[in-house]
Amino acid sequence: MHWGKPQNPVDRRRRELEAEEAQIRRRMKEVLKSTPKEVLQKAATLAQASAEIPPDPSTPATREETARAARSANLAHYLSSGSFGGGSSDVPMSYDRKVQRNKMIFLALLLLLGLFILVQIFS
């Protein structure tokens, strides 16, 4: 680093984090060296023994519970999103959706006008 050149805060923080990481690694090595092997082996054995074995996914009960949970999660997400009942006012409509809406309104009015003319002619 040059004298008189302002220090970049990102580089300074990166160097601080690297120094802290090196210090933590040194401490971990010291702790592992000072800890007896029996204690480490016992802790590893207890952790493996206490691990819960998940149920077999091929059983029908598990599949039904999973499907039910997925359906209820989807329903909750759908209801909380506000996407039902005409859409959400906080999400602006895209240009394509506006064109589709206007086209549908125009065609519906054209159909009503055509039906009105046909009723007038044949009655």
C-alpha positions as CSV (number, residue, x, y, z in Angstrom):
1,M,0.0,0.0,0.0
2,H,1.3,3.4,-0.9
3,W,1.6,6.2,1.6
4,G,-0.9,9.0,1.0
5,K,-3.2,6.8,-1.0
6,P,-6.7,6.6,0.7
7,Q,-7.4,3.1,1.9
8,N,-10.3,1.3,0.3
9,P,-12.9,0.3,3.0
10,V,-13.7,-3.0,1.2
11,D,-10.1,-4.0,1.1
12,R,-9.5,-3.0,4.7
13,R,-12.6,-5.1,5.8
14,R,-11.4,-8.0,3.7
15,R,-8.0,-8.0,5.4
16,E,-9.6,-7.7,8.8
17,L,-11.8,-10.8,8.1
18,E,-8.9,-12.8,6.7
19,A,-6.9,-12.0,9.9
20,E,-9.9,-13.0,12.1
21,E,-10.3,-16.2,10.1
22,A,-6.6,-17.1,10.6
23,Q,-6.9,-16.5,14.3
24,I,-10.0,-18.7,14.6
25,R,-8.2,-21.5,12.7
26,R,-5.3,-21.3,15.0
27,R,-7.6,-21.5,18.1
28,M,-9.4,-24.5,16.6
29,K,-6.1,-26.3,16.1
30,E,-5.1,-25.6,19.7
31,V,-8.4,-26.8,21.0
32,L,-8.3,-30.0,19.0
33,K,-4.7,-30.7,20.1
34,S,-5.6,-30.1,23.8
35,T,-8.9,-32.2,23.7
36,P,-8.5,-35.9,24.5
37,K,-9.3,-38.3,21.7
38,E,-11.8,-40.3,23.8
39,V,-13.9,-37.2,24.3
40,L,-14.0,-36.5,20.6
41,Q,-14.9,-40.1,19.7
42,K,-17.6,-40.2,22.4
43,A,-19.2,-37.0,21.1
44,A,-19.1,-38.3,17.5
45,T,-20.7,-41.6,18.6
46,L,-23.5,-39.9,20.6
47,A,-24.2,-37.6,17.6
48,Q,-24.6,-40.6,15.3
49,A,-26.7,-42.6,17.7
50,S,-29.1,-39.8,18.4
51,A,-29.7,-39.1,14.7
52,E,-33.3,-39.9,13.8
53,I,-33.8,-42.2,10.9
54,P,-36.4,-40.9,8.4
55,P,-39.3,-43.2,7.6
56,D,-39.3,-45.1,4.3
57,P,-40.7,-42.8,1.6
58,S,-42.3,-45.7,-0.3
59,T,-44.9,-46.4,2.4
60,P,-48.4,-45.2,1.4
61,A,-49.0,-43.4,4.7
62,T,-45.9,-41.3,4.2
63,R,-46.9,-40.4,0.7
64,E,-50.4,-39.4,1.7
65,E,-49.1,-37.2,4.6
66,T,-46.6,-35.6,2.3
67,A,-49.2,-34.9,-0.4
68,R,-51.6,-33.5,2.2
69,A,-48.9,-31.2,3.6
70,A,-48.0,-30.0,0.1
71,R,-51.6,-29.3,-0.8
72,S,-52.2,-27.3,2.4
73,A,-49.0,-25.4,1.9
74,N,-50.0,-24.6,-1.7
75,L,-53.5,-23.5,-0.6
76,A,-52.1,-21.3,2.1
77,H,-49.7,-19.7,-0.3
78,Y,-52.4,-19.2,-2.8
79,L,-54.8,-17.5,-0.3
80,S,-52.1,-15.4,1.2
81,S,-50.8,-14.1,-2.2
82,G,-54.1,-12.4,-3.0
83,S,-54.1,-13.7,-6.5
84,F,-57.7,-14.8,-6.3
85,G,-60.7,-12.7,-6.9
86,G,-59.6,-10.4,-9.7
87,G,-55.9,-9.9,-9.0
88,S,-53.9,-7.7,-6.8
89,S,-53.8,-3.9,-7.0
90,D,-50.2,-3.6,-5.9
91,V,-48.8,-5.6,-8.8
92,P,-49.2,-3.6,-12.1
93,M,-50.7,-5.4,-15.0
94,S,-48.2,-6.1,-17.8
95,Y,-48.7,-4.6,-21.3
96,D,-49.7,-8.0,-22.8
97,R,-52.3,-8.6,-20.2
98,K,-53.8,-5.1,-20.8
99,V,-53.9,-5.8,-24.5
100,Q,-55.7,-9.2,-23.9
101,R,-58.2,-7.5,-21.6
102,N,-59.0,-4.7,-24.0
103,K,-59.3,-7.2,-26.9
104,M,-61.7,-9.3,-24.9
105,I,-63.8,-6.3,-24.0
106,F,-63.9,-5.1,-27.6
107,L,-64.9,-8.6,-28.9
108,A,-67.6,-8.9,-26.3
109,L,-69.1,-5.6,-27.3
110,L,-68.9,-6.5,-30.9
111,L,-70.7,-9.8,-30.2
112,L,-73.4,-8.0,-28.3
113,L,-73.8,-5.5,-31.1
114,G,-74.0,-8.4,-33.6
115,L,-76.6,-10.1,-31.5
116,F,-78.7,-6.9,-31.2
117,I,-78.6,-6.4,-35.0
118,L,-79.6,-10.0,-35.6
119,V,-82.5,-9.7,-33.2
120,Q,-83.7,-6.5,-34.9
121,I,-83.5,-8.0,-38.4
122,F,-85.4,-11.2,-37.6
123,S,-88.0,-9.9,-35.3
